[in-house]
């Protein structure tokens, strides 16, 4: 589907692990300030796909990519792009909450700014500015009221759901434009999942979000557009409403009605 | 109850403790864990027996208090100083090597890793010979403390490196990915995420290295030039005045008084090692507790 001024434009994207091809000529556009869901059965390449967007895929030994991924019209695989700079504009949240266990809650939020050099923190590494960033990011993920009294406790003292929201706050603190989420609720209980989904609703106007999920209800609830992947290929990419009411492809229908997967 | 009755009564077979092989294994494990205790007790027992045979234990204590303690305390201080120097050299080298070996694949890396692992098993006398030829002679450092510290550093570096590699490998990849996803470079992720997480493991390697360096006599004999008794005192100190060599030298003397002093030296050596390892283990435990939250 062609759209005007997409945030991300993916063209003929293929990816391999060694000799094994996991993505085959994926092409579609991701609209800005919308939530795009990627669904599909296990092993269909959906995680690999979003890891190609922020060039995390290439960190794996023997991983290869071909094709184009454009962010605001610029090819992220061009020789002039530093992957580290790209990843600051395209943040990522992982399947398993992965806060830095040796750091405090506060330091976790600031980790992105500190890791990439204190200078990135406005006005140097001043605590005043740091406090502002921490509060803003934690409020954005509705974690502020829960942890404001224990910002200096270690991050691994939080529950799994809180840890995942902390990881989202950590990603937001770097002020990315795109947020990639790789099954962010896979290891959370239903209540924590509901909180993260609420959060997605709050974030959708400010960020372009691409969320991988194996939970079709979740895709239907939170996303504006949905792409269905099967065996490394994009079967269908549609408005979520259309996708879940009248899918255009037989295989999509079989999948979302639970006939396989 | 006989075995047959037992089996019939429950219908679920024998409880594990009654299984012969399981018990054999448990007994084997118990014996294995008792072995170091027994060896340690025998060692201490022998020391005590020898000490008790001394003609005048009182006199020994008096002599130690008067002048002998000087040599003993001096050698303890010398040992601590020498070991600190060598760890200061070996730690950055060992951790650096581990970081390199755990980094992205490069050609010849597995060969390097194999080499490093084998170095940890090389007899220490060989390090003494290397130290003598390389530092003392080729680099003209003489029979100096620096040469001795560098030799000990060579000796314990593989121990640090092997432990640090294991510690680095134990850091979950999710943490590395979290760092990369925030836009950090490899160096930033290694320094600020991976190394802090691996610290307890690295520290345990350093403890092992300290203990090894502290008790080592053979390489120092060569490097300190005790055989030709020409060791050179510098402002940094004198490689001859370390605890293992102190004991060695006393044992080589034929007088019984010297033997007594040597036993005192051994007791101090063992005691220091025990204090060191207790302290280090507690430090490590505290770190791990903090980690568990």
Interface residues (C-beta under 8 A of the other chain):
Chain A: X54 X56 X59 X61 X84 X85 X86 X87 X88 X91 X92 X94 X96 X98 X99 X100 X101 X102 X111 X112 X114 X115 X116 X117 X154 X156 X157 X167 X170 X171 X174
Chain B: X104 X105 X172 X174 X175 X177 X178 X179 X180 X181 X182 X183 X184 X185 X188 X189 X192 X193 X196 X197 X199 X290 X291 X293
